[in-house]
Amino acid sequence: MKKLRMPSLTVCIFIGLGAGVLFGLFAPPAWSVPLKPIGKLFIRLIKMIVAPLILSSLVTGLAGAGSGHIGRLLIKSLVWFWLATAVALIIGLGAANLLHPGVGAGSATLAASEIVPVKPKPFLEQVVPESIIGAMAENSILQIVFFSILFGLALAAIGPAGKPIVDFLKSLTLVMFKITEYVMRFAPIGVAAAMASAIGAHGPQLIFQLARLVGSLYLSLIVFVSILLLAARFLLKLRVGRMLLELKEALLLAFSTTSSESALPKAMQSMERLGVPEHIVGFVIPAGYSFNLDGTTLYLALASMFIAQASGMHMPLSTQIVMMLTLLLTSKGVAAVPRASLVVLSATCATFGLPVEWVAAILGVDEVMDMARTTVNVLGNCVASAAVAKWEGILPKNAPILTGAPIPEKACF
């Protein structure tokens, strides 16, 4: 008898995603909404891995790169991040002016009291941790990245004396990836529960409410991703199809859980399997989670203009440009704040005299928009790691991301 072949993890996640959507649409809310803790449990399992994985992979990557290499790597990464973010802002602004999603939106807003005001910390307080233990306990990615850079620089500077620590952290990275494999076996169940509870709680209007804004965002993100992938194919000579096939599980996780953290371990593992050097992946992708949120930045531009249009406020092009430049700065490091995009959006509205209460209306469909922008955030950071490796001239010529060579899929169980 032939051995029964188990479906791949991707197939299992697709099945879980579809089952969750159907259950949320057709089952009574009293059945679907209580599934929310199961989805939260899966995200907690992933978050449990994030801090030690970022610390170990980033430190070993920097220490392995050598002290003379780190500054150049940092500068090239930041240049790519700023360029990608600027393109995202331009597309968001262009979509708002072409599609006018806020015109005639009406006055269907939620109560402003439904928004929990969260005052973001000053940027420097987001960057520099008072305690690395506290930063890891709170999964403050930007603070962990800052400490890891200093730690990696110090290890690179002391040379052979730091080798035992580097070896330990390399082993820790391998352990974290193995734990990721264990946790991912729970992914189809977690994804199904998350989707079912979300649709059950909000009803079909989760998908259709404020459809013009949601549709405009998805269309804008498609344009941005198309430009990103065209640049990857023709400027960087990457095999885009092979890259997307390898990243499909990470992107599905990001879309279904609206959590970049849930996709982080899988995304890093996939880029390494595609041939991007470990120290590049370990540096660029975690750093990108704070400095390269392309999907979130595009969303902020579009949502700000949506509020201006919905409230009937005329905003001249000069003011729009100033607002985009402001968002270019304020969107950096927002991953450290809960519901970060809504916090930055509220602050932008207050700064430019837009009615903040409209943020409450957007809150009603924020989750379905968060699915798309989170997925684009993950994809943008993965492409950034390949771009920096190519720019550095250290992407192996036989890497699957350049040759398109197939990579064996792992089974679901």
CORWOTA-V384682 format. One line per field, one symbol per residue. psi: psi as a letter, one per 20 degrees, with the letter a starting at -180 (. if undefined). A space follows every 50 residues. Layout:
psi = ???
This chain:
psi = qqpppqqrhggggggggghgggghhhqqhihggiighghhgghhgghhhg ghgggghgghgghhhqhihgggggghghggghggggggggggggghhghl hipkiaknqrphiipopooqqqghhhgoqhphggghhjlngghgggghgg ggggghhichhjghgggghghhghghhghggghihighgggggggghghh hirhihhiplhggggggggghggghggghgghghgikqngghghghihgg hgggghikohhhigghgggghhhiipqghgghgggghhihilmggggggg gghghgggghjkpporhghggghghghhgiipjiiipqlghhghgghggh hjkqohihhhghhhjhghhhgghgghggghhghhghgggghikjoqhjph ihhjpqppqqrg.
